[in-house]
């Protein structure tokens, strides 16, 4: 039986050569290269069908740290190729003054075409536009759509309702066209930044995912908690300990994980307090967050170290995948691993951990 259908455009081995592990990689999206395959038993390769439910998930993109780069600052834009934050975000929103928006849009469009995507030090190059409520979103998209290249992810702040998503989709469709929207691997990342959005979060996330399934819009891959705007919305005062957002952050991460989405934690505002940043990053990882926003390059290494899975978690993930593969080779159904019943979400979680470590090592 062939691993490829006649309409499948994934890489095939050349004539006269057997299909290698590398050839099979595009077939199951969650594993990235030969290094990782060597960690797994041979039975894993022979039973790729065991991942029938998992292979539909998008390739995991590490976002341990999101670092913003104001598009109005050309010197900073020029440094993007060497920035080592997992996700580097070209910023058109809060980090750009209203009087500099037009210049920032033009420089961002040029940067998208100029930046060498193949040699970036980061895992992802994102672009954050302005919100629907700002009235600036269409001007952003109109200018950015002139670039030939798309970012790895479009990032949209202050999504307060499913109705906002309709506006976002219509604006992108008008200026990018259906072909550029649907025929791309570009992801979508949105921000939750108000009390209304937090309470309506399940409906917002469900609507966004359905928009991808039904209309081919960019697939939602991660959600970010905007703590500053949230605190302003509810009238609370920001503190270094973050107790004023305790409930909001826990509800936020729960909603994200209910839809199997990455949850990106709030900014730690004191850039000189690296011990406090380390504490809050460790806390966020323990709660289930997958990354954190950073506002200064000095914060990147601290955050990314804390959001790397601990050794015992990596061992758990590797052993689980091994066990699942061996179990499937025997043709059995559900099984237990370390006292837990194993299902698709746990398997996907284990694969994501392995891939995160592998991609960071590379």
C-alpha positions as CSV (number, residue, x, y, z in Angstrom):
1,X,0.0,0.0,0.0
2,X,1.4,3.4,-0.9
3,X,1.7,6.2,1.6
4,X,0.7,8.7,-1.1
5,X,-2.5,9.2,-3.0
6,X,-2.3,10.1,-6.7
7,X,-3.2,13.6,-5.9
8,X,-0.8,14.0,-3.0
9,X,1.9,16.6,-3.8
10,X,4.2,15.7,-0.9
11,X,7.8,14.8,-1.7
12,X,8.4,11.3,-3.1
13,X,11.5,9.3,-3.4
14,X,13.3,9.4,-6.7
15,X,13.0,6.5,-9.0
16,X,14.9,3.5,-8.0
17,X,15.2,4.6,-4.3
18,X,13.2,3.3,-1.4
19,X,11.1,5.7,0.6
20,X,13.1,7.0,3.5
21,X,12.1,8.4,6.9
22,X,12.7,11.9,5.5
23,X,10.3,11.3,2.6
24,X,7.6,10.3,5.1
25,X,7.9,13.4,7.3
26,X,5.4,15.5,5.4
27,X,2.8,12.7,5.8
28,X,2.5,13.1,9.5
29,X,2.8,16.8,10.2
30,X,3.7,16.6,13.9
31,X,7.2,15.1,13.4
32,X,9.8,17.2,11.8
33,X,13.0,15.4,10.9
34,X,15.2,12.4,10.9
35,X,16.8,13.3,14.2
36,X,13.4,12.8,15.9
37,X,12.6,9.6,14.0
38,X,15.8,8.0,15.3
39,X,14.5,8.4,18.8
40,X,11.4,6.3,17.9
41,X,11.1,2.6,17.4
42,X,10.9,1.1,13.9
43,X,7.4,0.0,14.5
44,X,6.5,3.7,14.7
45,X,7.3,4.1,11.0
46,X,5.3,1.0,10.0
47,X,2.2,2.2,11.8
48,X,1.7,5.7,10.6
49,X,-2.0,5.1,10.4
50,X,-2.1,5.2,14.2
51,X,-1.9,9.0,14.0
52,X,-4.9,9.3,11.7
53,X,-6.6,11.6,14.2
54,X,-3.4,13.5,15.0
55,X,-2.0,14.2,11.6
56,X,-4.7,16.9,10.9
57,X,-3.2,19.1,13.6
58,X,-0.9,21.8,12.3
59,X,2.8,21.5,12.8
60,X,3.7,22.7,16.3
61,X,5.4,26.1,16.3
62,X,7.2,27.0,19.5
63,X,6.2,30.3,21.0
64,X,7.9,30.3,24.3
65,X,8.6,34.0,24.0
66,X,6.8,36.6,21.8
67,X,9.1,39.6,21.2
68,X,7.6,42.8,19.6
69,X,9.5,44.9,17.0
70,X,7.9,48.2,16.2
71,X,7.7,48.6,12.5
72,X,8.3,52.3,12.8
73,X,11.9,51.5,13.9
74,X,13.9,50.5,10.9
75,X,17.0,49.7,12.9
76,X,15.1,47.1,14.9
77,X,13.5,45.7,11.7
78,X,17.0,45.2,10.3
79,X,17.9,43.1,13.3
80,X,15.1,40.7,13.0
81,X,17.0,37.9,11.2
82,X,19.3,37.5,14.3
83,X,16.7,37.7,17.0
84,X,16.4,34.4,18.8
85,X,13.0,34.7,20.4
86,X,10.8,31.9,19.3
87,X,8.2,34.3,17.8
88,X,9.4,37.7,16.6
89,X,6.4,40.0,15.9
90,X,6.5,43.0,13.6
91,X,4.4,45.5,15.5
92,X,1.8,47.9,14.0
93,X,-0.4,48.3,17.1
94,X,0.5,49.6,20.6
95,X,4.2,49.8,19.9
96,X,3.7,52.4,17.1
97,X,2.6,56.0,17.7
98,X,-0.5,57.1,15.8
99,X,1.5,59.6,13.8
100,X,3.9,56.9,12.7
101,X,1.4,54.3,11.5
102,X,1.7,55.1,7.8
103,X,5.4,54.9,7.9
104,X,5.3,51.7,9.9
105,X,2.9,50.0,7.4
106,X,5.2,50.9,4.5
107,X,8.3,49.6,6.3
108,X,6.6,46.4,7.4
109,X,5.5,45.6,3.9
110,X,9.1,46.1,2.7
111,X,10.5,44.0,5.5
112,X,8.2,41.1,4.7
113,X,9.7,40.8,1.3
114,X,13.3,41.7,2.3
115,X,13.7,39.4,5.4
116,X,15.4,36.0,4.5
117,X,12.8,33.6,5.9
118,X,15.1,30.6,5.3
119,X,17.8,31.8,7.7
120,X,15.8,33.4,10.5
121,X,17.1,32.7,14.0
122,X,13.5,32.7,15.3
123,X,10.9,30.0,14.9
124,X,8.2,32.3,13.6
125,X,7.9,35.8,12.1
126,X,4.5,37.3,12.9
127,X,2.9,40.6,12.1
128,X,0.5,42.2,14.5
129,X,-2.1,44.6,13.0
130,X,-4.4,47.0,14.7
131,X,-7.8,45.9,16.1
132,X,-11.2,46.2,14.5
133,X,-12.3,48.7,17.2
134,X,-9.4,51.0,16.4
135,X,-10.7,51.7,12.9
136,X,-7.1,51.2,11.6
137,X,-7.3,47.5,10.6
138,X,-8.2,48.0,7.0
139,X,-5.5,50.6,6.4
140,X,-3.0,48.1,7.8
141,X,-4.1,45.2,5.6
142,X,-4.4,47.4,2.5
143,X,-0.7,48.4,2.9
144,X,0.6,45.0,4.0
145,X,-1.1,43.1,1.2
146,X,1.2,44.9,-1.3
147,X,4.0,42.7,0.0
148,X,4.5,39.5,-2.1
149,X,5.3,37.4,1.0
150,X,3.0,36.7,3.9
151,X,4.3,36.4,7.5
152,X,4.3,33.0,9.2
153,X,1.4,34.3,11.3
154,X,-1.0,37.2,11.3
155,X,-1.7,38.5,14.8
156,X,-4.9,40.4,15.6
157,X,-5.4,42.1,19.0
158,X,-8.6,42.9,21.0
159,X,-10.9,40.4,19.4
160,X,-14.0,41.0,21.6
161,X,-16.7,39.0,19.8
162,X,-17.4,36.6,16.9
163,X,-18.7,39.6,15.1
164,X,-15.2,41.0,15.1
165,X,-14.0,37.9,13.3
166,X,-16.5,38.5,10.4
167,X,-15.1,42.0,9.9
168,X,-11.5,40.7,10.1
169,X,-12.2,38.0,7.6
170,X,-14.0,40.3,5.2
171,X,-11.1,42.9,5.3
172,X,-8.5,40.2,4.6
173,X,-10.5,38.7,1.8
174,X,-11.1,42.0,0.1
175,X,-7.4,42.9,0.0
176,X,-5.7,39.5,-0.2
177,X,-8.2,37.6,-2.2
178,X,-9.4,34.0,-1.6
179,X,-6.4,32.4,-3.2
180,X,-3.7,34.0,-1.0
181,X,-5.8,33.4,2.1
182,X,-6.5,29.7,1.5
183,X,-3.4,28.6,-0.3
184,X,-0.9,29.3,2.5
185,X,0.5,27.9,5.8
186,X,0.1,31.3,7.5
187,X,-1.4,30.9,11.0
188,X,-3.7,33.2,13.0
189,X,-3.0,34.4,16.5
190,X,-5.5,36.5,18.4
191,X,-5.6,38.5,21.6
192,X,-8.1,38.4,24.4
193,X,-8.0,41.8,26.2
194,X,-11.3,42.7,27.8
195,X,-13.8,41.3,30.3
196,X,-16.3,40.8,27.6
197,X,-13.9,38.8,25.4
198,X,-12.9,36.6,28.4
199,X,-16.5,35.8,29.2
200,X,-17.3,35.1,25.5
201,X,-14.0,33.3,24.9
202,X,-15.4,29.8,24.1
203,X,-17.6,31.3,21.4
204,X,-14.8,33.4,20.0
205,X,-12.4,30.5,19.7
206,X,-15.1,28.1,18.3
207,X,-16.1,30.7,15.7
208,X,-12.5,31.3,14.7
209,X,-11.7,27.6,14.2
210,X,-14.9,27.1,12.3
211,X,-14.0,30.0,10.0
212,X,-10.9,28.1,9.0
213,X,-12.8,24.8,8.5
214,X,-15.7,26.3,6.5
215,X,-14.1,29.3,4.6
216,X,-10.4,28.4,4.6
217,X,-9.3,31.4,6.6
218,X,-6.0,31.3,8.4
219,X,-6.0,28.6,11.1
220,X,-6.1,29.8,14.7
221,X,-3.0,28.4,16.4
222,X,-2.5,30.4,19.6
223,X,-4.2,33.0,21.8
224,X,-2.6,35.7,23.8
225,X,-3.8,37.3,27.0
226,X,-3.5,41.1,27.0
227,X,-3.2,41.9,30.6
228,X,-2.7,45.7,30.4
229,X,-5.8,46.4,28.4
230,X,-7.7,43.8,30.5
231,X,-6.8,45.6,33.7
232,X,-7.8,48.9,32.3
233,X,-11.1,47.4,31.2
234,X,-12.0,46.1,34.7
235,X,-10.4,49.0,36.6
236,X,-7.7,47.1,38.4
237,X,-4.1,48.1,39.1
238,X,-1.2,46.2,37.7
239,X,1.3,44.7,40.1
240,X,4.5,42.6,39.8
241,X,2.8,39.6,41.5
242,X,-0.2,39.7,39.1
243,X,-2.8,38.7,41.7
244,X,-5.2,41.1,40.0
245,X,-5.3,38.9,36.9
246,X,-5.2,35.5,38.7
247,X,-8.8,34.5,37.8
248,X,-8.5,35.9,34.3
249,X,-5.3,34.0,33.5
250,X,-6.6,30.7,34.8
251,X,-9.9,31.0,32.9
252,X,-7.9,32.1,29.8
253,X,-5.6,29.1,29.8
254,X,-8.4,26.7,30.5
255,X,-10.4,28.0,27.5
256,X,-7.3,27.7,25.2
257,X,-6.6,24.1,26.2
258,X,-10.2,23.2,25.8
259,X,-9.7,24.0,22.1
260,X,-6.2,22.6,22.0
261,X,-4.6,26.0,21.3
262,X,-1.4,27.5,22.6
263,X,-1.9,29.9,25.5
264,X,0.5,32.9,25.6
265,X,0.8,34.6,29.0
266,X,0.9,38.3,29.8
267,X,3.8,40.7,29.8
268,X,5.9,41.1,32.9
269,X,6.2,44.8,33.1
270,X,9.4,45.3,35.2
271,X,12.1,44.7,32.7
272,X,14.9,45.0,35.3
273,X,13.4,42.4,37.7
274,X,14.6,39.2,36.0
275,X,14.0,37.1,39.2
276,X,10.3,38.2,39.2
277,X,10.1,37.4,35.5
278,X,11.6,33.9,36.1
279,X,9.1,33.3,38.9
280,X,6.1,34.3,36.9
281,X,7.2,32.4,33.8
282,X,7.6,29.2,35.9
283,X,4.2,29.8,37.3
284,X,2.7,30.2,33.9
285,X,4.2,27.0,32.6
286,X,2.9,25.1,35.6
287,X,-0.6,26.5,34.9
288,X,-0.5,25.3,31.3
289,X,0.7,28.4,29.4
290,X,2.9,27.6,26.5
291,X,4.7,30.9,26.3
292,X,4.9,34.5,27.4
293,X,5.0,38.0,25.8
294,X,8.3,39.9,26.3
295,X,8.9,43.6,25.7
296,X,12.7,43.7,25.9
297,X,15.4,41.4,24.5
298,X,16.9,40.9,28.0
299,X,13.7,39.0,28.9
300,X,13.9,36.4,26.1
301,X,16.4,33.9,27.5
302,X,14.9,33.9,30.9
303,X,11.4,33.2,29.6
304,X,12.4,30.6,27.0
305,X,14.4,28.6,29.5
306,X,11.4,28.5,31.9
307,X,9.0,27.4,29.1
308,X,11.3,24.5,28.1
309,X,9.7,21.3,29.4
310,X,11.6,19.7,32.3
311,X,13.6,16.6,31.8
312,X,11.0,14.3,33.4
313,X,8.3,15.7,31.1
314,X,10.4,15.1,28.0
315,X,11.0,11.5,29.2
316,X,7.3,11.1,29.7
317,X,6.5,12.3,26.2
318,X,9.2,10.1,24.6
319,X,8.2,6.9,26.5
320,X,4.5,7.6,25.8
321,X,5.1,7.8,22.0
322,X,7.2,4.6,22.2
323,X,4.5,2.8,24.2
324,X,1.7,3.9,21.9
325,X,3.6,2.8,18.8
326,X,4.3,-0.7,20.3
327,X,0.7,-1.0,21.5
328,X,-0.6,-0.2,18.0
329,X,1.7,-2.7,16.4
330,X,-0.2,-5.4,18.3
331,X,-3.5,-4.1,16.9
332,X,-4.9,-3.3,20.3
333,X,-7.3,-0.4,21.1
334,X,-7.2,1.9,24.1
335,X,-4.4,1.3,26.7
336,X,-3.0,2.7,29.9
337,X,0.4,4.4,30.4
338,X,1.6,5.1,33.9
339,X,-1.9,4.7,35.2
340,X,-3.5,7.0,32.6
341,X,-5.9,6.1,29.8
342,X,-4.2,7.4,26.6
343,X,-6.3,9.3,24.1
344,X,-5.7,11.6,21.2
345,X,-5.1,14.9,23.2
346,X,-2.5,13.2,25.4
347,X,-0.7,11.8,22.3
348,X,-0.7,15.2,20.6
349,X,0.6,16.8,23.8
350,X,3.5,14.3,23.9
351,X,4.3,14.8,20.2
352,X,4.3,18.6,20.8
353,X,6.7,18.3,23.6
354,X,9.1,16.1,21.6
355,X,8.9,18.5,18.6
356,X,9.4,21.6,20.7
357,X,12.6,20.1,22.2
358,X,13.8,18.9,18.8
359,X,13.1,22.3,17.1
360,X,14.8,24.2,19.9
361,X,17.9,21.9,19.7
362,X,18.1,22.5,16.0
